């Protein structure tokens, strides 16, 4: 493994240590540098992704060994719940089992005289459903966007979406009866329609799978996407509002057409929808209805 130890040390990036092998690689790379890295030990309580297994004594022994290697300073120990965003009895029982397993691992490490100040296990679902498991810190993910971790836990917290994906109307045209719209002619008009083109497409994170399905919010109303969504553009039918003009703001994701609704149309989860918004899209930060900053990745 190519470990950029100088990069990690310079930027003081704490590392997740999930195996004895990785801990040894870090320790070896630090040898002779007189530097040290803060680490968090990852405990696998049933996610079966990465981490030291709680139901394997040798694995827990490896975790204790990793914590004592030269150059590594253990500051935290954590695990990850697999089903904390579900309210089924099976999911609840498994989350409780994971929590018990985690506490067993903590006791094991303490008995091995491993000191750590941070214990953490709550992701967004657990923050909503299991506040009693908060321990020393939590790892808020999707709820920082004001979006619930799942439909099951949407009423557990008072969440309000803080992100919108917006564009502007770039072009308006009247499409005569019998015409088709977009690639593969997936939409054909049976009467003259007024169609707006928006400069947003699948390269920005508006998936092709939403073609002829999604709706865009504009001037207080929703308008359907018509035709296949292109790489850089899409078309919407605005026949019902003759007042719409070039330059009007159109909302792809927002309060009135939520990320959760888009995810449902795609048969996926809101996490994936958010992750698909590409770096082509500038990030504009707003506070008290005023722009306070912008992150532009591509110029």
Secondary structure by P-SEA (a helix, b strand, c coil): cccaaaaaaaaccccccccaaaaaaaaaaaccccbbbbbbbbbbccccccccccccaaaaaaaaaaaaccccccccccccccccccccaaaaaaaaaaaaaaaaaaaaaaaaccccccccccccccccccccccccccccccccccccccccccccccccccccccccccbbbbbccccccccccccccccbbbbbbbcccccccccccccccbbbbcccbbbbbccccccccccccccccccccccbbbbcccccccaaaaaaaacccaaaaaaaccccbbbbbbccccccccccccc
